[in-house]
């Protein structure tokens, strides 16, 4: 398995550290980490706003941070899933 290069995180998006920003669900008995609906809605709002007009510097940085966090969550989810599948073969 090739591990993708991930960018170093300098900071987290302002709204990420709030309670309930990331949830853990189960898929086929495997824990999966995802942003909550509140965070997903905010990201979608930023993406819509970006299509309509330029984002402020702060909003652009926040959206970039969310993209990086998504990379980390995806990597973590793949790693957990691969470990689970390897142990159960």
C-alpha positions in Angstrom: 0.0 0.0 0.0 1.4 3.4 -1.0 0.9 6.1 1.6 0.0 9.4 0.0 2.0 12.5 0.9 -0.1 14.7 3.2 0.4 18.3 3.7 1.5 19.5 7.2 -1.3 21.2 9.0 -0.5 24.6 10.3 -3.9 25.1 11.9 -7.4 23.8 12.0 -10.4 25.5 10.5 -12.0 27.8 13.1 -15.2 25.8 13.2 -13.6 22.3 13.4 -12.6 22.1 17.1 -16.2 22.7 18.2 -18.0 19.9 19.9 -19.5 17.4 17.5 -17.5 18.5 14.4 -16.4 15.0 13.6 -18.6 11.9 14.0 -17.8 8.2 14.0 -20.1 5.9 12.2 -20.0 2.2 11.5 -19.9 0.7 8.0 -19.8 -3.1 8.0 -18.6 -3.0 11.6 -15.7 -0.7 10.8 -15.5 2.8 12.4 -15.5 5.6 9.8 -14.7 9.2 10.7 -16.7 11.9 9.0 -17.4 15.6 9.4 -20.8 16.2 10.9 -23.7 17.5 8.9 -23.2 21.0 10.4 -19.6 21.1 9.1 -20.5 19.6 5.8 -23.2 22.2 5.3 -20.7 25.0 6.1 -18.3 23.6 3.5 -21.0 23.4 0.9 -22.0 27.1 1.7 -18.3 28.1 1.2 -18.2 26.2 -2.1 -21.4 27.8 -3.4 -20.2 31.3 -2.3 -16.9 30.6 -4.1 -18.8 30.0 -7.3 -20.7 33.2 -6.9 -17.9 35.5 -5.9 -14.3 35.4 -4.6 -14.0 34.2 -1.0 -12.4 36.4 1.6 -8.8 35.4 2.5 -10.0 33.9 5.7 -12.8 31.9 4.0 -10.3 30.6 1.4 -7.9 29.5 4.0 -10.7 27.8 6.0 -11.8 26.0 2.9 -8.2 24.9 2.2 -7.9 23.6 5.7 -11.1 21.6 5.3 -9.7 20.0 2.2 -6.5 19.0 4.1 -8.5 17.6 7.0 -10.6 15.6 4.5 -7.4 14.1 3.2 -6.4 13.0 6.7 -9.8 11.6 7.5 -9.8 9.6 4.3 -6.3 8.3 5.0 -7.3 7.3 8.5 -10.5 5.6 7.3 -8.6 3.7 4.6 -5.9 2.6 7.1 -8.5 1.4 9.6 -10.5 -0.4 6.9 -7.3 -2.1 5.5 -6.2 -3.2 9.0 -9.7 -4.6 9.7 -9.9 -6.4 6.4 -6.3 -7.8 6.8 -7.1 -9.2 10.2 -10.3 -10.8 9.1 -8.9 -12.7 6.0 
